[in-house]
Every structure is written in structure tokens, then in C-alpha cells.
């Protein structure tokens, strides 16, 4: 008997992941009372965010020092280049750390931000150590800083030492975030493949794949749980580790600020412009 022409092809009968997620998702049009509560919570959160903007928002910045980049950070000056890269690292970690401390992120985003800040931090301190060792000018520049800044640099560089108790955890975080985990048959057979080990550690934990009816709401939260294994294994341990990193991350930013001010002191004063609190931002000519 030939199949009816109107019958869907075999593969068409298999519901897609999107359809499955759609079946599990509540929509406004269902009239479900849970939707009303959800939408009220969304509106309340939006109102709170409007009334309490993050300190990371541009409007929170009300003072500064301006310059033409080529005047303060010339490309042919290794100290200027080094200071610029350190500023990039400070930008990365301060945003992530502040957003975590402000405490209005969903749990899975907290985990992602924590993995990011841990990875950026160890990348930064490794880089500081490597460049200081490679460039005599950079070592001399660091030695010219005030005693507090030099001591701060020493405390940061301690994390780059393989003997530091957090070094291996931070290194693993960086290697599995900035580069997705390597998969290799021989490593797996030897029990050394990080992804296989993380999945093994997480095998009894609850996992989900979720969405809200739109691709922008998609989240495979089970993968967040597996990723957490690269760091600590349990969310409680991640929170403890995040607390341990708070002060070192602040120190990295404070060190970067001291370095930037030292670099600006190498710049002719007439080529910098002060932006004072309560005054309009000056134009840079």
C-alpha cells in the first residue's frame, strides 16, 4: 500500500527541540495565573533596575582624565603598551566582579560571570609576570611605583606560582573557558580528559534545557552545571571561591589605577584634561 501523499515524511513526524521546548513553555495567551505573577515580577524587576542602575553603567562615571591616546599612550613606548593591556584586564574584571556583587543576576549568569572573572584574573596575573620577566623596562617601571603598589603587585603575582593553592583551579577555569575543552581519546582512556571528568562528576545532578518561546531566551542550564565542575564542583564552593577572589580582583584594579596614574605622570601636563565631578566633560582638542 502506497503512503498517502498528505502524510508527513518520517522525519517531519519527529518533533524538533524547539517544538518540545515550546510545549513546556508558558505563554501570556494561556491565561495561566502563573503568567500574571511572572509578568508582574518582570515589571517589578525593570522598575528596580531603572531606579537602581548598576555602578558599571556609563552614567555612573562622573569624573576622569582625558587625553589624545597618542599623547599619553604612544605605540612606540613599551610601558604605554603594557599599561594599555593592563587597563583592558582591569576593565574586564571590574565589570564582572561588580555585577556579581550587585547581586541581581540569575544563578546561571552568576556562574558564567564567575568563570569569566576567575579566568580573566589568572590570565592577567600570568601576563603581568611574563611581561615583567621579558621586559627590563617594565620591571624597572614597576619598581618605580610606591611601596603599596609594589606590594600589591607581589601579592597578585603569587597567584601565578604553581604552588599557590588556587593556581590550578584558576588555570583550569581559564583553559576550559577561553578554549573549549579539548577532546582526545588517549586522554579519556587515561582519565585525564577534563570534559569527560566534569560530566562524570555531574552525572547525578539535575539538568535542564530551557527557553521562553524565543531564541534569545534559550539556555542549556545543564551545561552550566557541567562547567561548574571545572572550577569547584558545587555551587556553594563556587561562592566561597568567589569570596576568596573578591579582594585579589580589587587589588588588580587598584594596581592598574596606580600604573595608569604613573603613566599619565610621564605625559606632559598640558596634554591631559581634568574632568571634575559636577562639571561637563571637557573636549579633547
Beta strands, then each sheet from edge to edge (+ up, - down):
strand 1: 64-67
strand 2: 272-275
sheet 1: 1+ 2-
end
